Amino acid sequence: MTVMNFTRDEIIETIRMVQAEQLDIRTVTLGISLRDCAGPSISCVADKIYDKLMEKGSELVPVALELEKEFGIPIVNKRISVTPIALVAESCKESDYTPIAFAMDRAAKELGIDFIGGFSALVQKGFTRGDMNLLNCIPEALSGTERVCSSVNVATSKAGINMDAVRAMGSIIKEVAQLTEKQDGIGAAKLVVFANAPDDNPFMAGAFHGPGEPETAINVGISGPGVVNTVVSNLSTEADLGEVSEVIKRMAFKITRVGELIGREASRRLGVPFGIIDLSLAPTPAVGDSIANILEAIGLERCGAPGTTAALALLNDAVKKGGAMATSYVGGLSGAFIPVSEDAGMIRAAADGALTIEKLEAMTCVCSVGLDMIAIPGDTSAETITAIIADEMAIGVMNKKTTAVRIIPAPGKKAGDFVEFGGLLGRAPVMPVSSFDSSVFAQRGGQIPPPIQSLTN
């Protein structure tokens, strides 16, 4: 194992970043393969999954708490990701997979895990029986559990976009939100629709332990928007954008070094292979811990103003370049997240009308993930949600990048209202969507073929 040494000045700087600038490790995620949990019945599979989670995950929280205390660096979330359940449960005769979700939730609560991801399916080119069973169970699974997260990959750059799956997800998102109406539709906040989903993503709600992953692995998601915001804010307004990029790159290197240290130490103490560091800057609702604030420090009056996409491209590129020099194992999503409800600056920009869904869509072309934690009016049709998902999937497919949609049609809410989720999920203004109809497009279904640039062999 590589031994990492830190100088006295680095240690002092890290302490300052933790105390004053909200530096933290956003998540230590233990990936667990469930491929050996298949069985003839749902009850059998659910029991096997519960037992394996309790066995493999028993030390995750204690070790994470040890590391927090020893190194003085907060580890905000301790999470587990598992093999997509559609793959594991397909051997069962029954079609109701919700007992598996309940078993996952029970294990997560008993282990002290914040979230568990992997109630998932990979359907970019079509459905198996297990895939359809899982999709049909998502509404009840997410509304009936507290910590289970779900994701569905509906597109890849090699396969194109499965529009039948996209159409199904438009309806499922509506149903999940309606079933959790008393909590402003929070169930939909635990559901992500992906293009090009990575197998080793440590962040929720989209984490799952991919089929090519080992038996277990530790994946770490770093944070640090507050730290980056400070170094950018300290620059003179006369500094050119090359200088801005350079200070971000240097800080990303330092942040990633901290994540590498925690990840490797967690790996050693748990006796689990070290997987990847996800370089994503992940904001929180806390003041100063915001991606939008960084963009504004670069020189925008408000996030969403002209120049926002260019500033975000600069930020995302510098984070990747700096982080990649600090670790050999970059993975997951790696870039800058723009979840509206989880970012105080984005909440303000959206409430002020500076930030629209259309502008957010443009921003997703140059950053990590996609349309994330966006509340829309509760009466938005399933067809409109389908079309919004399709647009975002097209960006991912055409640009060979991961994109995603985590959108909440807030029951009973209209544009301008607010939804309250609490914790890291934050609060958000309900954003207006186009009133023009997309239903004929959404109902066509079929497969949008992959782009010509997918022919790379």
C-alpha positions in Angstrom: 0.0 0.0 0.0 1.2 3.5 -0.8 2.1 5.5 2.3 0.9 9.1 2.1 2.9 11.7 4.0 1.7 15.2 4.8 3.8 18.2 5.8 3.1 20.3 8.8 1.8 23.2 6.6 -0.5 20.8 4.8 -2.0 19.5 8.1 -2.6 23.1 9.3 -4.2 24.1 6.0 -6.5 21.0 6.1 -7.6 21.9 9.7 -8.4 25.4 8.5 -10.4 24.1 5.5 -12.4 21.8 7.8 -13.2 24.4 10.4 -13.8 27.5 8.3 -14.7 26.3 4.8 -16.9 23.2 5.2 -14.3 20.7 3.9 -15.5 17.2 4.4 -15.6 13.7 2.9 -19.1 13.6 1.5 -19.3 9.9 1.5 -17.5 6.7 2.1 -19.5 4.1 0.2 -19.0 0.3 0.5 -19.9 -1.6 -2.6 -21.1 -5.1 -2.0 -21.8 -7.7 -4.7 -25.0 -9.6 -4.3 -24.6 -11.9 -7.2 -24.4 -14.9 -4.8 -27.7 -14.0 -3.3 -29.9 -15.3 -6.1 -32.5 -17.8 -5.2 -35.9 -19.4 -6.2 -38.1 -17.1 -4.1 -38.2 -13.5 -3.0 -38.2 -14.4 0.7 -35.1 -16.5 0.1 -33.3 -13.7 -1.8 -34.4 -11.0 0.7 -33.0 -13.1 3.6 -29.7 -13.7 1.8 -29.3 -10.0 1.0 -30.1 -9.0 4.5 -27.6 -11.5 6.0 -24.8 -10.5 3.5 -25.3 -6.8 4.2 -25.1 -7.3 7.9 -22.0 -9.4 7.5 -20.1 -7.2 5.0 -21.3 -3.9 6.3 -20.9 -4.4 10.0 -17.7 -2.4 10.4 -18.3 0.4 8.0 -19.8 3.0 10.4 -17.5 2.2 13.3 -14.4 2.5 11.0 -15.7 5.8 9.5 -16.3 7.2 13.0 -12.8 6.2 14.0 -11.3 7.9 11.0 -13.3 11.1 11.7 -12.0 11.2 15.2 -8.5 10.4 14.4 -8.0 12.7 11.4 -10.5 15.4 12.4 -12.2 15.3 9.0 -16.0 15.0 8.9 -17.3 12.0 6.9 -20.8 13.2 6.2 -22.4 10.0 4.9 -21.7 6.3 5.3 -23.4 4.4 2.5 -23.7 1.0 0.8 -24.2 0.3 -2.9 -25.2 -3.2 -4.1 -25.5 -5.1 -7.4 -28.6 -3.9 -9.3 -31.5 -5.8 -7.8 -33.1 -6.5 -11.2 -30.1 -8.8 -11.9 -30.2 -10.5 -8.5 -33.9 -11.1 -8.2 -34.6 -12.3 -11.7 -34.2 -16.0 -10.6 -37.3 -15.6 -8.4 -40.7 -16.9 -9.5 -42.5 -13.9 -8.0 -42.8 -10.5 -9.6 -43.0 -8.4 -6.4 -39.5 -7.3 -5.4 -40.5 -4.9 -2.7 -39.6 -7.3 0.2 -36.0 -7.0 -1.0 -36.2 -3.2 -0.7 -37.6 -3.6 2.8 -34.8 -6.0 3.7 -32.2 -3.5 2.4 -33.8 -0.7 4.4 -33.9 -2.8 7.6 -30.2 -3.7 7.2 -29.3 0.0 6.5 -31.1 1.1 9.7 -29.5 -1.6 11.8 -26.0 -0.8 10.4 -26.4 3.0 10.8 -26.1 3.5 7.1 -27.4 6.8 5.7 -28.5 5.5 2.3 -28.3 2.2 0.4 -28.3 2.3 -3.4 -28.9 -0.4 -6.0 -32.6 -1.0 -6.3 -31.7 -0.6 -9.9 -32.0 -1.8 -13.4 -29.9 -1.5 -16.6 -32.3 -1.2 -19.5 -30.6 0.9 -22.1 -31.3 -1.6 -24.9 -34.5 -3.3 -23.6 -36.1 -5.1 -20.7 -35.9 -8.5 -19.2 -38.6 -9.9 -17.0 -36.6 -9.0 -13.9 -36.1 -5.4 -15.2 -39.9 -5.0 -15.7 -40.6 -6.4 -12.3 -38.2 -4.0 -10.7 -39.5 -0.9 -12.5 -43.1 -1.8 -11.5 -42.0 -2.0 -7.8 -40.1 1.3 -7.6 -43.1 3.4 -6.4 -43.9 1.1 -3.5 -40.3 0.4 -2.7 -39.3 4.1 -2.4 -42.5 5.3 -0.7 -42.3 2.4 1.8 -38.6 2.7 2.8 -36.5 5.5 4.3 -33.0 4.8 3.1 -33.3 2.8 -0.1 -32.4 4.6 -3.4 -33.2 3.5 -6.9 -31.7 4.2 -10.3 -32.5 3.1 -13.9 -30.0 3.4 -16.7 -32.0 4.0 -19.9 -29.3 5.0 -22.4 -25.7 4.6 -23.3 -23.6 6.1 -26.1 -23.2 2.6 -27.5 -26.9 1.5 -27.3 -28.8 4.8 -27.8 -31.8 5.7 -25.8 -34.5 3.2 -24.8 -37.5 5.5 -25.1 -39.9 2.9 -23.8 -37.9 2.9 -20.6 -37.8 6.8 -20.6 -41.6 6.8 -21.0 -42.0 4.4 -18.1 -39.8 6.5 -15.9 -41.9 9.6 -16.6 -44.9 7.8 -15.1 -43.0 6.2 -12.3 -41.5 9.5 -11.1 -45.1 10.9 -11.0 -46.3 8.0 -9.0 -43.5 8.0 -6.5 -43.9 11.7 -5.8 -47.7 11.2 -5.3 -47.2 8.4 -2.9 -44.9 10.7 -0.8 -47.2 13.7 -1.1 -47.1 14.5 2.6 -43.3 15.0 2.3 -43.5 17.2 -0.8 -42.8 14.2 -3.1 -39.5 13.3 -1.4 -39.6 9.7 -2.8 -38.7 11.1 -6.2 -35.5 12.5 -4.6 -34.3 8.9 -4.1 -34.8 8.0 -7.8 -32.4 8.8 -10.7 -32.6 8.1 -14.4 -29.2 7.7 -16.1 -27.4 7.8 -19.3 -24.0 6.1 -19.2 -24.3 5.3 -15.5 -20.9 4.4 -13.9 -20.4 1.2 -12.0 -18.5 2.7 -9.2 -20.4 5.9 -8.3 -20.3 6.5 -4.5 -23.0 9.2 -4.6 -26.7 8.7 -3.9 -29.3 8.4 -5.2 -27.5 6.8 -8.2 -25.0 4.5 -6.6 -25.0 0.8 -7.5 -22.2 -1.8 -7.4 -21.7 -2.7 -11.1 -21.5 -6.2 -12.5 -17.8 -5.9 -13.2 -16.9 -4.8 -9.7 -15.2 -7.0 -7.1 -16.9 -8.7 -4.2 -16.5 -5.5 -2.1 -14.8 -2.1 -2.7 -14.5 1.2 -0.9 -15.3 4.3 -3.0 -14.9 7.8 -1.7 -16.7 10.9 -2.7 -15.0 14.2 -1.8 -16.4 17.6 -1.3 -15.1 21.1 -0.8 -17.0 23.8 -2.7 -16.5 26.2 0.2 -12.7 25.7 0.0 -12.7 26.4 -3.7 -14.9 29.4 -3.3 -12.5 30.9 -0.8 -9.5 30.7 -3.0 -11.4 32.1 -6.0 -12.8 34.9 -3.9 -9.3 35.8 -2.7 -8.1 36.5 -6.2 -8.0 40.0 -7.6 -10.7 40.9 -10.1 -7.8 41.6 -12.5 -6.7 37.9 -12.4 -7.4 36.3 -15.8 -9.4 33.1 -16.2 -6.2 31.1 -16.7 -5.2 32.2 -13.2 -8.6 31.3 -11.9 -8.3 27.8 -13.4 -4.8 27.4 -11.8 -5.9 28.1 -8.2 -8.9 25.8 -8.5 -6.7 23.1 -9.9 -4.2 23.4 -7.0 -7.0 23.3 -4.4 -8.7 20.3 -6.1 -5.3 18.5 -5.7 -5.2 19.2 -2.0 -8.9 18.2 -1.5 -8.3 14.9 -3.4 -5.2 14.1 -1.3 -7.4 14.2 1.8 -10.0 11.9 0.1 -7.2 9.5 -1.0 -5.9 9.3 2.6 -9.3 8.5 4.1 -10.1 6.0 1.3 -6.9 4.0 1.6 -7.1 4.0 5.4 -10.7 2.8 5.3 -9.7 0.1 2.9 -6.9 -1.1 5.1 -9.0 -1.2 8.3 -11.9 -2.9 6.7 -9.8 -5.3 4.7 -11.7 -4.3 1.5 -10.1 -3.3 -1.8 -9.8 0.4 -2.4 -11.9 1.4 -5.4 -12.0 5.0 -6.6 -12.0 8.6 -5.6 -14.9 10.6 -7.0 -13.6 14.1 -7.6 -17.1 15.7 -7.6 -17.6 19.0 -5.8 -20.8 18.3 -4.0 -22.6 21.3 -2.4 -24.8 21.4 0.7 -27.5 23.8 1.7 -25.0 25.4 4.2 -24.1 29.0 3.3 -20.8 29.2 1.6 -20.8 25.5 0.5 -22.1 26.3 -2.9 -21.2 25.7 -6.6 -23.2 28.7 -7.5 -21.1 30.9 -5.2 -18.0 29.7 -7.0 -19.4 30.7 -10.3 -20.4 34.1 -8.9 -16.9 34.5 -7.4 -15.5 33.9 -10.9 -17.4 37.0 -12.0 -21.1 36.5 -12.5 -23.7 38.6 -10.7 -25.9 35.6 -10.3 -25.6 31.9 -11.3 -27.6 31.6 -14.5 -26.4 34.8 -16.0 -24.7 34.7 -19.5 -21.3 33.2 -19.0 -22.5 30.6 -16.4 -21.9 27.6 -18.7 -18.4 28.8 -19.6 -17.5 29.4 -16.0 -18.9 26.0 -15.0 -16.8 24.4 -17.8 -13.7 26.0 -16.4 -14.5 24.9 -12.9 -15.3 21.3 -13.9 -12.1 21.0 -16.0 -9.8 22.4 -13.3 -11.3 20.1 -10.7 -10.6 17.1 -12.9 -7.1 18.1 -13.8 -6.1 18.9 -10.2 -7.8 15.8 -8.7 -6.3 13.5 -11.3 -2.8 14.4 -10.2 -3.6 13.4 -6.6 -4.9 9.9 -7.2 -4.4 7.2 -9.8 -7.9 5.9 -9.3 -10.5 8.5 -10.4 -14.0 7.2 -11.0 -17.6 7.7 -10.4 -19.0 11.0 -11.7 -16.0 13.3 -10.9 -16.7 17.0 -11.6 -19.0 19.6 -10.2 -22.6 18.8 -9.1 -25.5 21.3 -9.6 -28.3 20.0 -7.5 -30.7 22.9 -7.1 -32.2 22.1 -3.7 -28.9 21.2 -2.2 -27.0 24.4 -3.1 -27.9 27.6 -1.3 -26.6 29.8 -4.2 -28.7 27.9 -6.8 -31.8 28.1 -4.6 -31.4 31.9 -4.5 -30.7 32.1 -8.3 -33.7 30.0 -9.1 -35.9 32.0 -6.7 -34.7 35.2 -8.3 -35.5 33.9 -11.8 -31.9 33.9 -12.9 -31.7 30.1 -13.2 -34.2 28.2 -15.3 -34.5 24.5 -16.2 -33.4 25.3 -19.8 -30.2 27.0 -18.5 -29.6 24.1 -16.1 -29.9 21.8 -19.1 -27.2 23.8 -21.0 -25.0 23.6 -17.9 -25.2 19.8 -17.8 -23.3 19.7 -21.1 -20.1 20.7 -19.3 -20.4 19.3 -15.7 -21.1 16.1 -13.7 -24.5 14.4 -13.9 -27.5 16.5 -15.0 -30.8 17.9 -14.0 -30.5 17.2 -10.2 -32.9 17.9 -7.3 -35.2 20.1 -9.3 -38.8 20.6 -8.1 -41.4 21.2 -10.7 -45.2 21.8 -10.5 -47.1 18.8 -9.3 -49.5 18.9 -12.2 -46.7 18.5 -14.7 -47.7 15.6 -17.0 -45.8 12.3 -17.2 -45.3 13.0 -20.9 -43.5 16.3 -20.2 -41.3 14.6 -17.6 -40.6 11.9 -20.2 -39.5 14.6 -22.7 -37.3 16.3 -20.1 -35.6 13.0 -19.4 -35.1 12.3 -23.1 -33.4 15.7 -23.6 -31.0 15.0 -20.8 -30.3 11.5 -22.0 -29.5 12.8 -25.5 -26.9 15.2 -24.0 -25.2 12.2 -22.3 -25.4 9.9 -25.3 -24.1 12.4 -27.9 -21.3 13.7 -25.6 -20.2 10.2 -24.3 -20.7 11.4 -20.7 -22.8 10.5 -17.7 -26.0 12.5 -17.5 -29.0 12.0 -15.2 -32.4 13.4 -14.1 -33.6 13.6 -10.5 -36.7 15.7 -10.7 -39.5 16.0 -8.2 -43.1 16.9 -9.4 -44.2 18.3 -6.1 -47.8 17.3 -5.4 -50.1 20.3 -4.9 -47.3 22.8 -5.6 -47.2 25.4 -8.4 -44.3 27.4 -9.8 -43.0 29.8 -7.2 -43.9 27.7 -4.2 -41.2 26.1 -2.1 -40.7 22.4 -1.1 -38.9 21.4 2.1 -36.9 18.1 2.2 -34.6 18.8 5.1 -31.0 17.7 5.8 -28.7 17.5 2.8 -31.6 17.4 0.4 -32.4 20.9 1.4 -35.3 23.1 0.0 -36.1 24.4 -3.4 -38.3 26.7 -5.3 -40.7 25.0 -7.7 -39.5 25.9 -11.1 -41.8 26.4 -14.1 -41.7 24.1 -17.1 -42.7 24.8 -20.6 -46.4 24.7 -21.2 -46.0 23.4 -24.8 -47.0 19.8 -25.4 -44.6 16.9 -26.0 -47.0 14.1 -25.6 -46.9 12.8 -29.2 -43.1 12.6 -29.1 -43.1 11.0 -25.6 -45.7 8.3 -26.6 -43.8 7.1 -29.7 -41.5 4.9 -27.8 -38.9 2.7 -29.5 -35.2 3.1 -29.5 -33.3 6.3 -30.5 -30.3 4.8 -32.3 -26.8 5.5 -31.0 -24.8 8.3 -32.7 -22.3 7.7 -35.5 -19.5 8.6 -33.1 -20.3 5.5 -31.1 -18.7 3.4 -33.9 -15.2 3.4 -32.3 -14.0 -0.2 -32.8 
